[in-house]
Amino acid sequence: MNKAAYSRSRVALLSTALLATVALSACNSNQSRSYDPQPRYSGGVNYSGNDSQAIPSGYRSLEYGVVEDVRLAGGGGGTTGGGAVIGGIVGGVAGHQMGGSARGRDAATVGGAVLGAIIGNEIERNQRGGNAQYSVVRVRLENGQVVTLEQSPNVDVRPGDRVRVYDRRGLARY
């Protein structure tokens, strides 16, 4: 093997390893995240009465209300395009190193650029929050105040449901 061919195969191997690393990180980047929204609010009512339902551990206050509205929010997963551009460049370089003949090299360059752009875009989408969604639940409390809580996307409440509101963070039907 001559020196030029050795150098090309080494670059191809390194490019492939880099592309594989990028692809694997795209698959795993959203795994460690868990969406746990903490709504911002001021004040709170401390509950001091005797209720048949105990306040769950970790919560200090309990209020009652009626759900006025539930809507899905968040997500979108918009990207700037930067990830696609960088991924396309890396994929194109890696693909260019793979092809044997001129036609094969051209095809591998285009295929690598397209694949790299797709992977780069997904990595950027995952880094920007992915498609995470949550439910925004608006509750009118017994004292007339309206509070908005961010809950998991599959929260099991509907408008008109009576709910307990814990620390103005969590809620449960009753």
PyMOL commands that set and color helices and strands:
alter all, ss='L'
color gray80, all
select helices_A, chain A and resi 3-28+82-98+102-127
alter helices_A, ss='H'
color red, helices_A
select strands_A, chain A and resi 62-73+134-141+146-151+162-166+170-173
alter strands_A, ss='S'
color yellow, strands_A
deselect
rebuild
show_as cartoon
